[in-house]
Amino acid sequence: MKKRQVVVKQRKGSYTTTSSSSNVRYVECQKNHAANIGGYAVDGCREFMASGGEGTDDALTCAACGCHRSFHRREVETEVVCEYSPPN
C-alpha cells in the first residue's frame, strides 16, 4: 500500500503555485534465490544499502545482500502542497 500525503494551506488573496516532492526508498529484497531449483527463498534483507558512492558501479549493489538495487521493492513517498486563498 502506498502512503500519500496531501497538505492544503489557505491564505487570503488568490491562487498560488502547487509544488510536489518525491522521496524514493528501496526496501526489502525480493530476489528468489531458489529459482534455479524450482523453489522460492528470499534472503531476508530488509533495506537496500549502497555498497559504494553515488556515480560508481557499486552504488547499485546492496552492501547487505549483494543483489542489484532492482531486486529491492521501491517505495515512493510523495507530498503535494496546494495553496488557495478565497477572494476578499
C-alpha positions in Angstrom: 0.0 0.0 0.0 1.4 3.4 -1.0 1.1 6.2 1.5 0.2 9.6 0.2 0.0 12.9 2.0 -1.8 16.0 0.8 -1.3 19.3 2.5 -3.6 22.2 1.7 -3.0 25.7 3.1 -5.3 28.6 2.8 -4.3 32.3 2.6 -6.2 35.5 1.8 -5.8 36.5 -1.8 -5.5 34.4 -4.8 -4.2 31.1 -6.1 -0.5 30.3 -5.6 1.6 27.7 -7.2 1.3 24.0 -6.4 4.5 22.1 -5.5 5.2 18.4 -5.0 8.2 16.4 -3.9 9.1 12.8 -4.0 11.3 10.6 -1.8 12.3 7.2 -3.1 13.4 4.4 -0.8 14.3 0.8 -1.7 13.2 -1.7 1.0 13.1 -5.5 1.3 14.9 -7.6 -1.3 12.6 -9.8 -3.4 15.2 -11.9 -5.3 14.2 -15.5 -5.4 17.5 -17.3 -4.6 16.0 -20.8 -5.1 14.5 -20.2 -8.6 17.1 -22.4 -10.3 15.8 -25.5 -8.4 12.1 -24.6 -8.7 11.7 -23.3 -5.2 11.2 -19.9 -3.5 13.5 -18.4 -0.9 14.4 -14.8 -0.2 17.4 -13.8 1.9 15.6 -11.5 4.4 17.4 -8.3 3.5 15.1 -5.5 4.8 16.6 -2.4 3.2 18.9 -1.5 0.3 22.2 0.0 1.4 24.6 1.1 -1.4 28.0 -0.6 -1.4 29.7 2.5 -3.0 29.3 6.2 -3.5 27.0 7.9 -5.9 28.1 7.5 -9.5 30.1 4.3 -9.0 29.2 0.8 -10.2 28.9 -0.2 -6.5 26.1 2.3 -5.9 23.6 -0.1 -7.4 24.8 -3.1 -5.4 23.4 -3.8 -1.9 26.0 -4.0 0.8 23.8 -6.3 2.9 22.8 -9.0 0.4 24.9 -8.3 -2.7 21.9 -8.0 -5.0 21.3 -5.3 -7.6 19.0 -2.4 -6.5 16.3 -3.5 -8.9 15.6 -6.6 -6.8 14.5 -4.4 -3.9 10.9 -3.2 -3.6 10.7 0.5 -4.5 8.6 2.9 -2.2 7.8 6.4 -3.4 6.6 8.9 -0.8 5.0 12.0 -2.4 4.0 15.2 -0.8 1.8 17.7 -2.7 1.2 21.2 -1.4 -1.6 23.3 -2.8 -2.2 26.8 -1.6 -5.5 28.7 -2.3 -6.9 31.8 -0.8 -10.6 32.8 -1.4 -11.2 36.2 -2.9 -11.9 39.1 -0.5 
